[in-house]
Amino acid sequence: MAARPILAHLKMIEKEWKRPDLHRDLKVLIVQKAFDFLEVAEGESIGWSILVSAVADENPEVVTTLLTAEPVYNKYVLVAN
């Protein structure tokens, strides 16, 4: 599902992500794939939702996964006001 996501697959993954008893290792995997979701038009908002909520996760392993992200230059640009 995560390799070639369509909207229905992304929604299933998002639903699992929101499950309170989701195992830490699955959370880590979903966070890793969330970066790929940003590249899919239908998955961008779901990807960001997962990444934003991962920052506040109680498991340090999940939060640490965010630090492993590879930057993609010229893809996303932060604009200062």
PLY file of the C-alpha trace (Angstrom):
ply
format ascii 1.0
element vertex 81
property float x
property float y
property float z
element edge 80
property int vertex1
property int vertex2
end_header
0.00 0.00 0.00
2.74 2.46 0.86
4.86 1.67 -2.22
2.28 2.92 -4.73
-0.24 4.78 -2.63
-3.66 5.76 -3.82
-5.98 7.87 -1.72
-7.82 4.87 -0.26
-4.51 3.33 0.87
-3.32 6.59 2.35
-6.53 6.95 4.34
-6.12 3.41 5.70
-2.56 4.21 6.77
-3.72 7.47 8.35
-6.46 5.61 10.23
-3.88 3.14 11.57
-1.59 6.00 12.55
-4.35 7.45 14.73
-4.93 4.16 16.54
-3.85 4.71 20.20
-2.42 1.20 20.63
-0.35 1.21 17.43
3.00 -0.48 18.02
6.08 1.73 18.11
7.76 -0.08 15.19
4.73 0.48 12.97
4.72 4.15 13.93
8.36 4.41 12.89
7.60 2.78 9.54
4.62 5.06 8.90
6.71 8.15 9.71
9.38 6.99 7.27
6.78 6.50 4.53
5.05 9.82 5.35
7.96 11.62 3.69
7.15 9.72 0.48
3.49 10.68 0.80
4.51 14.32 0.42
5.45 13.48 -3.18
1.92 12.25 -4.01
-0.68 14.94 -4.67
-3.40 13.05 -2.78
-1.04 12.21 0.05
0.53 15.55 0.85
-1.94 16.59 3.54
-1.93 13.10 5.08
1.87 13.04 5.04
2.09 16.40 6.79
-0.56 15.38 9.31
1.44 12.29 10.26
4.74 14.19 10.45
3.31 16.99 12.58
1.74 14.59 15.05
4.92 12.48 15.14
6.75 15.43 16.69
4.59 15.13 19.81
4.66 11.32 20.03
5.48 9.86 23.44
7.92 7.32 21.96
11.43 8.76 21.49
12.07 6.28 18.67
9.21 7.78 16.67
10.41 11.35 17.19
13.99 10.35 16.36
12.81 8.97 13.03
12.11 12.56 11.97
15.83 13.29 12.27
16.68 10.68 9.64
14.92 12.56 6.86
16.98 13.36 3.79
16.51 16.94 2.59
15.17 17.39 -0.89
16.52 20.65 -2.17
14.39 22.85 -4.41
11.33 20.72 -3.67
9.91 22.53 -0.66
10.82 26.10 0.08
10.10 27.85 3.35
9.08 31.43 2.79
9.69 34.00 5.50
7.19 36.81 5.78
0 1
1 2
2 3
3 4
4 5
5 6
6 7
7 8
8 9
9 10
10 11
11 12
12 13
13 14
14 15
15 16
16 17
17 18
18 19
19 20
20 21
21 22
22 23
23 24
24 25
25 26
26 27
27 28
28 29
29 30
30 31
31 32
32 33
33 34
34 35
35 36
36 37
37 38
38 39
39 40
40 41
41 42
42 43
43 44
44 45
45 46
46 47
47 48
48 49
49 50
50 51
51 52
52 53
53 54
54 55
55 56
56 57
57 58
58 59
59 60
60 61
61 62
62 63
63 64
64 65
65 66
66 67
67 68
68 69
69 70
70 71
71 72
72 73
73 74
74 75
75 76
76 77
77 78
78 79
79 80
